[in-house]
Amino acid sequence: MSTAPSAGGDELGQAFQVDLRGVVDLLARHLYSGPRVYVRELLQNAVDAVTARRAHEPGAPGRVRLRPLDGGGLEVTDTGVGLTPDDARELLATVGRSSKRDLELGVGRTEFLGQFGIGLLSAFMVAERIELESRSATDPDAPGVRWVGHPDGTYDLTVLPRDPSDPVGSTVRLHPRRDMEHWMAAETVAALATEYGALLPLDVAVEVPLGTGETAWRRVTEPELPWRASYADDATRSAALVRYAERTLGFTPLAHLDLDVPLTGLTGVAYVLPAAVPPGGGSTHRVHLKRMLLGERVDTLLPGWAFYVRCVVDADGLRPTASREALYDDEALLVTRDALAAQVRGWTLSTLQAGGRLAQEFVRTHHLALRSLALVDDEVLDIAAQVLPFETTDGTRTLAEVRDAVGTVVHTTSVEEFRRVAPVARAQGLLVVNAGYVYDGDLLARLTGRRGWDVRALRTQDVAQVLGELEPARELELIDVVPAATAAVRDLDCEVVVRRFEPDDLPAVMLDDREDQHRREVERTVQEADDLWGGVLAGFSDTPAAARRLVLNDANPTVRHLLAGAHRPEVFAAGLRSMYVTALLLAGEPLRARDAQTMTTSMSVLLQAGLGATDPDEEDAR
């Protein structure tokens, strides 16, 4: 209501004019996910009506029947509390209003969309006209009532003759809008009723054709929640829950665990996915509120690290959002999420500690999820170090196995760095962990400093010290060659070192420290910045960056031929620069434009030298 003062100072109340078609469009386009929810809202009204009647008559029947009508349309009948003419006037004269009477009748729920009128209003998304006939169970002497609603906001209300033989309850008939008839087809209604109401504690059935001209009632509800039903033994129960997952979620789970949060009346099952899923996407779950489906892909039930399980739950104490398709993010949901996370975490820990086939399969399938959890949980971190596989220069090992073998866990910080040093480190017996994959670097950082762990990043000297030194006579032979080699590649930010190492078919390896990379980046920035910012940035690095080291393998025949050709400076330089690019490629590093140009120029020089021509034009002239 709004009030506005008149010219004479008197206040006159005026009602808002509401375009019901606009409201229906708002519901369909911006509140609900689509027209399909009309079945859910009609079912919810019927469930509330039956619940209200059972408050007065504990043994009252709980039946809901959905019958597609010939020529289109749908009829929904329930054995609920029904309405008297006064109830109908109060509840339906102003669609969307809630009142104390709503709750007394049981046809209203505390959340916004629980109002009886709003439930009917949602049917206008598919219906051109809505009819409601109802007889009250609380007042046997009250006559029946017939209400007809139109999409322009008008309605007709008729009091029906009193007939004690008429059953109590309500019947809603929907007459479809043009092009909306398919939403009221028998198979569509049966599918929607099954989707939303399969776990309702009522006898809900849909009339479907048999293909012989006859029809039959197909029950869509199960008598009990699958995880709370009684079974002969644990094996039978487990098999039933697996079948439920296959039927409802579409996969055969790796394992399952019971969920229970008494504070919010939540029970259910968490199913461990049979295949790995990408991290970061979050997990989605099938959530029911008071046994009515809220949504199949609710993503706020568990924290992000638990993306390896999918839950099916039912709760009484959680609140839905206005659309009734997601959970309201309040304290009750926060408490529930924490409790469920603890239960999933507890199962994960106990499974890994027990070992065996299930633990092995879980680690093999969901090692990324386990890594994610270990980033936020110290106890899981300790177990993860015992069971998680890591790529190393000695094959796949756990971090505990690496520690037990060599004491200090030395790791690279990128996949490219690992590929660069792995051939040499492997041949020399240096055990290095590849921590370049997602979560691995952070996991090793969390282990650094923990009791019983010595963890650090790979340094250049770790590799350099396992490379064989040259014999004194060979060093004398190369005393002038090595400085000349360094001069040939100085513009590529590296210096040349000659060593002997295995494998001998590897001509060269590039060694570089992460800290030196950072220092070089700072130095480049200082050079490019103005005096003020250059001075500020220079203060971050007071140690000059060491050049990258191109380590030539003197055990490689090609390298020995190259070093012997230092008397041909142009060819010598081209060969060195080619080995520089080769070392980058072997490490899996992308080539910069300068590196590609270096390779092209070097190949040109080497080809000319090999073909014995210095200029193609001169060769053609001959």
For each residue, the residues with C-beta under 8 A, 3 or more apart:
1: 13 14 15 16
2: 13 14 16
3: 11 12 13 14
4: 11 12 14
5: 9 10 11
6: 9 10 11 12
7:
8:
9: 5 6
10: 5 6
11: 3 4 5 6
12: 3 4 6
13: 1 2 3
14: 1 2 3 4
15: 1
16: 1 2
17:
18: 22 23 153
19: 22 23 153
20: 23 24 95 121 124 151 152 153
21: 24 25 151 152
22: 18 19 25 26
23: 18 19 20 26 27 121
24: 20 21 27 28 121 124 125 151
25: 21 22 28 29
26: 22 23 29 30 31
27: 23 24 30 31 32 121 122 125
28: 24 25 31 32 34 35 125
29: 25 26
30: 26 27
31: 26 27 28 322 323
32: 27 28 35 37 122 125 323 325
33: 36 37 323 325
34: 28 37
35: 28 32 38 125 126 180 183
36: 33 39 40 183 192
37: 32 33 34 40 41 122 324 325
38: 35 41 42 122 123 125 126 127 174 183
39: 36 42 43 66 189 192 193 196
40: 36 37 43 44 192 196 197 292 293 324
41: 37 38 44 45 113 118 119 120 122 123
42: 38 39 45 46 76 119 123 172
43: 39 40 46 47 64 76 193 196 197 200 204 292
44: 40 41 47 48 109 114 119 292
45: 41 42 48 49 78 107 116 119 120 172
46: 42 43 49 50 64 76 78 80 170 202
47: 43 44 50 51 64 200 202 290 292
48: 44 45 51 52 80 106 107 108 109 114 116
49: 45 46 52 53 78 80 81 82 106 107 169 170
50: 46 47 53 54 60 62 63 64 78 79 80 81 202
51: 47 48 54 55 80 106
52: 48 49 55 56 80 81 105 106 107
53: 49 50 56 57 60 79 80 81 82 106 137 138 168 169
54: 50 51 57 58 59 60 62
55: 51 52 106
56: 52 53 60 81 137 138
57: 53 54 60 137
58: 54
59: 54
60: 50 53 54 56 57 79 137
61: 79 203
62: 50 54 79 201 202 203
63: 50 77 78 79 202 203 204 205
64: 43 46 47 50 76 77 78 79 197 202 203 204 205
65: 75 76 77 78 204 205 206 207 217
66: 39 74 75 76 189 190 193 204 205 206 207
67: 74 75 76 77 206 207
68: 73 74 75 184 185 186 189 207
69: 72 73 74 75 173 184
70:
71:
72: 69 175 176 181 184
73: 68 69 173 174 175 176 184
74: 66 67 68 69 173 174 176 184 189
75: 65 66 67 68 69 171 172 173 174
76: 42 43 46 64 65 66 67 171 172 173 174
77: 63 64 65 67 169 170 171 172
78: 45 46 49 50 63 64 65 169 170 171
79: 50 53 60 61 62 63 64 167 168 169
80: 46 48 49 50 51 52 53 137 169 170
81: 49 50 52 53 56 105 106 107 136 137 138 168 169
82: 49 53 134 135 136 137 138 168 169 170
83: 87 88 91 105 134 135 136 145 170
84: 87 88 136 138 139 142 143 145
85: 88 89 142 143 145 157 159
86: 89 90
87: 83 84 90 91 101 105 136 145
88: 83 84 85 91 92 132 134 145 147 157
89: 85 86 92 93 157
90: 86 87 93 99 101
91: 83 87 88 97 101 102 105 107 116 117
92: 88 89 95 116 117 120 132 147 149 155 157
93: 89 90 155 157
94: 97 117
95: 20 92 117 118 120 121 149
96: 115 117 118 121
97: 91 94 115 117
98: 102 108 115
99: 90 102 108
100: 103 104
101: 87 90 91 104 105
102: 91 98 99 105 107 108 115 116
103: 100 106 108 110
104: 100 101
105: 52 81 83 87 91 101 102 108 116
106: 48 49 51 52 53 55 81 103
107: 45 48 49 52 81 91 102 116
108: 48 98 99 102 103 105 114 115 116
109: 44 48 113 114 115
110: 103 114
111: 114 319 320 322 324
112: 115 118 322
113: 41 109 118 119 320 322 323 324
114: 44 48 108 109 110 111 118 119
115: 96 97 98 102 108 109 112 118 119
116: 45 48 91 92 102 105 107 108 119 120
117: 91 92 94 95 96 97 120 121
118: 41 95 96 112 113 114 115 121 122
119: 41 42 44 45 113 114 115 116 122 123
120: 41 45 92 95 116 117 123 130 132 149 172
121: 20 23 24 27 95 96 117 118 124
122: 27 32 37 38 41 118 119 125
123: 38 41 42 119 120 126 127 130 172 174
124: 20 24 121 127 130 149 151
125: 24 27 28 32 35 38 122 180
126: 35 38 123 174 176 177 180 183 184
127: 38 123 124 130 174 175 176 177 180
128: 151 175 176 177 178
129: 148 149 150 151 174 175
130: 120 123 124 127 148 149 172 173 174 175
131: 146 147 148 149 172 173 175
132: 88 92 120 145 146 147 148 149 170 171 172 173
133: 144 145 146 147 160 170 171 173
134: 82 83 88 144 145 147 169 170 171
135: 82 83 142 144 145 160 166 167 168 169 170
136: 81 82 83 84 87 139 140 142 168
137: 53 56 57 60 80 81 82 140 168 169
138: 53 56 81 82 84
139: 84 136 142
140: 136 137 164
141: 162
142: 84 85 135 136 139 162
143: 84 85 159 160 161 162
144: 133 134 135 159 160 161 162 163 166
145: 83 84 85 87 88 132 133 134 135 157 158 159 160
146: 131 132 133 156 157 158 160
147: 88 92 131 132 133 134 155 156 157 158
148: 129 130 131 132 155 156 158
149: 92 95 120 124 129 130 131 132 154 155
150: 129 153 154 155
151: 20 21 24 124 128 129
152: 20 21
153: 18 19 20 150
154: 149 150
155: 92 93 147 148 149 150
156: 146 147 148
157: 85 88 89 92 93 145 146 147
158: 145 146 147 148
159: 85 143 144 145
160: 133 135 143 144 145 146 163
161: 143 144
162: 141 142 143 144
163: 144 160 166
164: 140
165:
166: 135 144 163
167: 79 135
168: 53 79 81 82 135 136 137
169: 49 53 77 78 79 80 81 82 134 135 137
170: 46 49 77 78 80 82 83 132 133 134 135
171: 75 76 77 78 132 133 134
172: 42 45 75 76 77 120 123 130 131 132
173: 69 73 74 75 76 130 131 132 133
174: 38 73 74 75 76 123 126 127 129 130 184
175: 72 73 127 128 129 130 131
176: 72 73 74 126 127 128 180 181 183 184
177: 126 127 128 180
178: 128
179:
180: 35 125 126 127 176 177 183 184
181: 72 176 184 185
182: 185 188
183: 35 36 38 126 176 180 188
184: 68 69 72 73 74 126 174 176 180 181 188 189
185: 68 181 182 188 189
186: 68 189 190 206 207 208 209
187: 190 191 208
188: 182 183 184 185 191 192
189: 39 66 68 74 184 185 186 192 193 206
190: 66 186 187 193 194 206 208 218 220
191: 187 188 194 195
192: 36 39 40 188 189 195 196
193: 39 43 66 189 190 196 197 204 206 220
194: 190 191 197 198 220
195: 191 192 198 293 296
196: 39 40 43 192 193 292 293
197: 40 43 64 193 194 200 204 220 221 292 293
198: 194 195 220 221 222 293
199: 221 222 225 288 291 292 293 314
200: 43 47 197 204 221 291 292
201: 62 221 291
202: 46 47 50 62 63 64 221
203: 61 62 63 64 219 221
204: 43 63 64 65 66 193 197 200 219 220 221
205: 63 64 65 66 217 218 219 220
206: 65 66 67 186 189 190 193 217 218 220
207: 65 66 67 68 186 215 216 217 218
208: 186 187 190 215 216 217 218
209: 186 213 214 215
210: 213 214 215 216
211:
212:
213: 209 210
214: 209 210
215: 207 208 209 210
216: 207 208 210
217: 65 205 206 207 208
218: 190 205 206 207 208
219: 203 204 205
220: 190 193 194 197 198 204 205 206
221: 197 198 199 200 201 202 203 204
222: 198 199 225 226
223: 229
224: 228 229
225: 199 222 228 229 267 291 314
226: 222 229 240 241 244 269
227: 241 258 267 268 269 312
228: 224 225 267
229: 223 224 225 226 240
230:
231: 234 236 237 240
232: 236
233: 236 237
234: 231 237 238
235: 238 239
236: 231 232 233 239 240
237: 231 233 234 240 241
238: 234 235 241 242 256
239: 235 236 242 243
240: 226 229 231 236 237 243 244
241: 226 227 237 238 244 245 256 269
242: 238 239 245 246 252 253 256
243: 239 240 246 247
244: 226 240 241 247 248 269 312
245: 241 242 248 249 251 252 253 256 269 271 312
246: 242 243 249 250 251 252
247: 243 244
248: 244 245 286 312
249: 245 246 271 286 310 312
250: 246
251: 245 246 271 273 274 275
252: 242 245 246 274
253: 242 245 256 271 272 273 274
254: 272 273 274 358 361 362 365
255: 271 272 347 351 358 362
256: 238 241 242 245 253 269 270 271 272
257: 269 270 272 343 344 347
258: 227 267 268 269
259: 266 267 268 269 270 311 313 340 343
260: 266 267 343
261: 264 265 266 267 315 335 336 339 340
262: 265
263: 317 332 335 336 339
264: 261 315 316 317 318 332 335 336
265: 261 262 315 316 317
266: 259 260 261 313 314 315 316 317 318 336 340
267: 225 227 228 258 259 260 261 313 314 315
268: 227 258 259 311 312 313 314
269: 226 227 241 244 245 256 257 258 259 311 312 313
270: 256 257 259 309 310 311 340 343 344 347
271: 245 249 251 253 255 256 309 310 311 312
272: 253 254 255 256 257 308 309 362 366
273: 251 253 254 276 277 308 309 310 365 366
274: 251 252 253 254 365
275: 251 365
276: 273 308 365 366 367 368 369
277: 273 281 307 308
278: 281 368
279: 307 368 369 372 438 439
280: 304 307
281: 277 278 307
282: 299 304 307
283: 299 301 302 304 306 307 308 309 310 311
284: 296 297 298 299 310
285: 297 298 299 301 302 310 311 312 313
286: 248 249 293 295 296 297 298 310 311 312 313
287: 293 294 295 298 301 311 313 314 315 318 327
288: 199 291 292 293 294 312 313 314 315
289: 292 294 314 315 316 318 320 324
290: 47 314 315 316
291: 199 200 201 225 288 314
292: 40 43 44 47 196 197 199 200 288 289
293: 40 195 196 197 198 199 286 287 288 296
294: 287 288 289 298 320 324 325 326 327
295: 286 287 298 325 326
296: 195 284 286 293
297: 284 285 286
298: 284 285 286 287 294 295 301 326 327
299: 282 283 284 285
300: 326 327 329 333 337
301: 283 285 287 298 311 313 327 336 337 340
302: 283 285 306 309 311 337 340 341 344
303: 306 337 341
304: 280 282 283 307 372
305: 369 372 373 375 376
306: 283 302 303 309 341 344 369 373
307: 277 279 280 281 282 283 304 369 372
308: 272 273 276 277 283 365 366 369
309: 270 271 272 273 283 302 306 344
310: 249 270 271 273 283 284 285 286
311: 259 268 269 270 271 283 285 286 287 301 302 340
312: 227 244 245 248 249 268 269 271 285 286 288
313: 259 266 267 268 269 285 286 287 288 301
314: 199 225 266 267 268 287 288 289 290 291
315: 261 264 265 266 267 287 288 289 290 318 336
316: 264 265 266 289 290
317: 263 264 265 266 332
318: 264 266 287 289 315 327 328 332 333 336
319: 111 327 328 330 332 333
320: 111 113 289 294 323 324 325 326 327 328
321: 324 325 326 327 328
322: 31 111 112 113
323: 31 32 33 113 320 326
324: 37 40 111 113 289 294 320 321
325: 32 33 37 294 295 320 321
326: 294 295 298 300 320 321 323
327: 287 294 298 300 301 318 319 320 321 333
328: 318 319 320 321 333
329: 300 333 334
330: 319 333 334
331: 334 335
332: 263 264 317 318 319 335 336
333: 300 318 319 327 328 329 330 336 337
334: 329 330 331 337 338
335: 261 263 264 331 332 338 339
336: 261 263 264 266 301 315 318 332 333 339 340
337: 300 301 302 303 333 334 340 341
338: 334 335 341 342
339: 261 263 335 336 342 343
340: 259 261 266 270 301 302 311 336 337 343 344
341: 302 303 306 337 338 344 345
342: 338 339 345 346
343: 257 259 260 270 339 340 346 347
344: 257 270 302 306 309 340 341 347 348
345: 341 342 348 349 373 377 380
346: 342 343 349 350
347: 255 257 270 343 344 350 351
348: 344 345 351 352 362 370 373 380
349: 345 346 352 353 379 380 383
350: 346 347 353 354
351: 255 347 348 354 358 359 362
352: 348 349 355 359 362 363 370 383 387
353: 349 350 383
354: 350 351 358 359
355: 352 359 360
356: 359 360
357: 360 361
358: 254 255 351 354 361 362
359: 351 352 354 355 356 362 363 387
360: 355 356 357 363 364
361: 254 357 358 364 365
362: 254 255 272 348 351 352 358 359 365 366 370
363: 352 359 360 366 367 370 387 388 389
364: 360 361 367
365: 254 273 274 275 276 308 361 362
366: 272 273 276 308 362 363 369 370
367: 276 363 364 370 371 388 389
368: 276 278 279 371 372 438 439
369: 276 279 305 306 307 308 366 372 373
370: 348 352 362 363 366 367 373 374 380 384 387 388
371: 367 368 374 375 384 388 438 439 440 443
372: 279 304 305 307 368 369 375 376 439
373: 305 306 345 348 369 370 376 377 380 384
374: 370 371 377 380 381 383 384 388 439 443 446
375: 305 371 372 381 439 442 443 446
376: 305 372 373
377: 345 373 374 380 381
378: 381 382
379: 349 382 383
380: 345 348 349 370 373 374 377 383 384
381: 374 375 377 378 384 385 443 446 447
382: 378 379 385 386
383: 349 352 353 374 379 380 386 387
384: 370 371 373 374 380 381 387 388 443
385: 381 382 388 398 399 400 447 453
386: 382 383 398 399 400
387: 352 359 363 370 383 384 398
388: 363 367 370 371 374 384 385 398 399 443
389: 363 367 396 397 398
390: 396 397 398 399 402 433 434 435 440
391: 396 418 433 434 437
392: 395 396 397 402 431 432 433 434
393: 422 425 426 430 431 432
394: 397 405 426 431
395: 392
396: 389 390 391 392
397: 389 390 392 394 401 402 405 433
398: 385 386 387 388 389 390 401 402
399: 385 386 388 390 402 403 409 433 444 447
400: 385 386 403 404
401: 397 398 404 405
402: 390 392 397 398 399 405 406 409 431 433
403: 399 400 406 407 408 409 452 453 454
404: 400 401
405: 394 397 401 402 431
406: 402 403 409 410 431
407: 403 454
408: 403 454 455 456
409: 399 402 403 406 433 444 447 453 454 455 456
410: 406 430 431 432 433 456 457 458 462
411: 432 433 434 435 440 441 444 455 456 457 458
412: 415 417 418 421 432 433 434 435 436 457 458
413: 417 435 436 441 457 458 514
414: 417 418 436
415: 412 418 419 434 436 437 588
416: 419 420 436 587 588 589
417: 412 413 414 420 421 436 458 512 514 587
418: 391 412 414 415 421 422 432 434 436
419: 415 416 422 586 587 588
420: 416 417 509 510 511 512 583 586 587 588 589
421: 412 417 418 424 425 432 458 463 509 511
422: 393 418 419 425 426 432 434
423: 426 427 503 506 509 586
424: 421 427 428 430 463 466 467 501 502 506 509
425: 393 421 422 428 430 431 432 463 466
426: 393 394 422 423 429 430
427: 423 424 501 502 503
428: 424 425 466 467 501 502
429: 426 466
430: 393 410 424 425 426 462 463 466
431: 392 393 394 402 405 406 410 425
432: 392 393 410 411 412 418 421 422 425 458 462
433: 390 391 392 397 399 402 409 410 411 412 444
434: 390 391 392 411 412 415 418 422 437 440
435: 390 411 412 413 440 441 443 444
436: 412 413 414 415 416 417 418 440 441
437: 391 415 434 440
438: 279 368 371
439: 279 368 371 372 374 375 442 443
440: 371 390 411 434 435 436 437 443 444
441: 411 413 435 436 444 445
442: 375 439 445 446
443: 371 374 375 381 384 388 435 439 440 446 447
444: 399 409 411 433 435 440 441 447 448 455
445: 441 442 448
446: 374 375 381 442 443 450
447: 381 385 399 409 443 444 450 453 455
448: 444 445 453 455 456
449: 453
450: 446 447 453
451:
452: 403
453: 385 403 409 447 448 449 450
454: 403 407 408 409
455: 408 409 411 444 447 448
456: 408 409 410 411 448 459
457: 410 411 412 413 514
458: 410 411 412 413 417 421 432 462 463
459: 456 462 513
460: 463 464 511 512 513 516 546 549
461: 464 465
462: 410 430 432 458 459 465 466
463: 421 424 425 430 458 460 466 467 509 511
464: 460 461 467 497 499 511 549 551
465: 461 462
466: 424 425 428 429 430 462 463 501
467: 424 428 463 464 499 500 501 551
468: 499 500 501
469: 499 500
470: 474 475 478 498 499 500 554
471: 474 475
472: 475 476
473: 476 477
474: 470 471 477 478 554
475: 470 471 472 478 479
476: 472 473 479
477: 473 474 481
478: 470 474 475 481 482 498 563
479: 475 476 482
480: 483 484 566
481: 477 478 484 485 563 566
482: 478 479 485 486 496 497 498
483: 480 486 487
484: 480 481 487 488 566 569 572
485: 481 482 488 489 496 552 563 566 572 576
486: 482 483 489 490 495 496
487: 483 484 490
488: 484 485 496 569 572 573 576 577
489: 485 486 492 494 495 496 550 573 576 577 580
490: 486 487 494 495
491:
492: 489 577 580 594 595 598
493: 520 547 548
494: 489 490 510 547 548 549 550 580
495: 486 489 490 547 548 549 550
496: 482 485 486 488 489 549 550 552 576
497: 464 482 549 550 551 552
498: 470 478 482 551 552 554 559 563
499: 464 467 468 469 470 551 552 553 554
500: 467 468 469 470 553 554 555
501: 424 427 428 466 467 468 506 551 553 555
502: 424 427 428 555
503: 423 427 506
504: 553 555 556
505: 556
506: 423 424 501 503 509 553 556 586
507: 552 553 556 558 559 579 582 583
508: 550 551 552 553 556 559 579 580 582 583
509: 420 421 423 424 463 506 550 551 553 583 586 587
510: 420 494 548 549 550 551 580 583 584 587
511: 420 421 460 463 464 548 549 551
512: 417 420 460 516 517 548 549
513: 459 460 516 517 546
514: 413 417 457 517 518
515: 518 519
516: 460 512 513 519 520 545 546 547 548
517: 512 513 514 520 521 545
518: 514 515 521 522 541
519: 515 516 522 523 541 543 544 545
520: 493 516 517 523 524 545
521: 517 518 524 525
522: 518 519 525 526 537 538 540 541 545
523: 519 520 526 527 541 544 545
524: 520 521 527 528
525: 521 522 528 529 534 537
526: 522 523 529 534 537 538
527: 523 524 534
528: 524 525
529: 525 526 532 533 534 537
530: 533 534
531: 534 535
532: 529 535 536
533: 529 530 536 537
534: 525 526 527 529 530 531 537 538
535: 531 532 538 539
536: 532 533 539
537: 522 525 526 529 533 534 540
538: 522 526 534 535 541
539: 535 536 542
540: 522 537
541: 518 519 522 523 538 545
542: 539
543: 519
544: 519 523
545: 516 517 519 520 522 523 541
546: 460 513 516 549
547: 493 494 495 516
548: 493 494 495 510 511 512 516
549: 460 464 494 495 496 497 510 511 512 546
550: 489 494 495 496 497 508 509 510 576 579 580 583
551: 464 467 497 498 499 501 508 509 510 511
552: 485 496 497 498 499 507 508 556 559 562 563 579
553: 499 500 501 504 506 507 508 509 556 559
554: 470 474 498 499 500 559 560 563
555: 500 501 502 504 559
556: 504 505 506 507 508 552 553 559 560
557: 560 561
558: 507 561 562
559: 498 507 508 552 553 554 555 556 562 563 579
560: 554 556 557 563 564
561: 557 558 564 565
562: 552 558 559 565 572 575 576 579
563: 478 481 485 498 552 554 559 560 566
564: 560 561
565: 561 562 568 571 572 575
566: 480 481 484 485 563 569 572
567: 572
568: 565 571 572 609
569: 484 488 566 572 573
570: 573 574 605 609
571: 565 568 574 575 605 606 609
572: 484 485 488 562 565 566 567 568 569 575 576
573: 488 489 569 570 576 577 602 605
574: 570 571 577 578 601 602 603 605 606 609
575: 562 565 571 572 578 579 602 606
576: 485 488 489 496 550 562 572 573 579 580
577: 488 489 492 573 574 580 581 598 599 601 602
578: 574 575 581 582 599 602 603 606
579: 507 508 550 552 559 562 575 576 582 583
580: 489 492 494 508 510 550 576 577 583 584 595 598
581: 577 578 584 585 591 595 598 599 602
582: 507 508 578 579 585 586
583: 420 507 508 509 510 550 579 580 586 587
584: 510 580 581 587 589 591 595
585: 581 582 588 589 591
586: 419 420 423 506 509 582 583
587: 416 417 419 420 509 510 583 584
588: 415 416 419 420 585
589: 416 420 584 585
590:
591: 581 584 585 595 596 599
592: 595 596
593: 596 597
594: 492 597 598
595: 492 580 581 584 591 592 598 599
596: 591 592 593 599 600
597: 593 594 600 601
598: 492 577 580 581 594 595 601 602
599: 577 578 581 591 595 596 602 603
600: 596 597 603 604
601: 574 577 597 598 604 605
602: 573 574 575 577 578 581 598 599 605 606
603: 574 578 599 600 606 607
604: 600 601 607 608
605: 570 571 573 574 601 602 608 609
606: 571 574 575 578 602 603 609 610
607: 603 604 610 611
608: 604 605 611 613 614 615
609: 568 570 571 574 605 606 612
610: 606 607
611: 607 608
612: 609
613: 608 616 618 619
614: 608 618
615: 608 618 619
616: 613 619 620
617: 620 621
618: 613 614 615 621 622
619: 613 615 616 622
620: 616 617
621: 617 618
622: 618 619
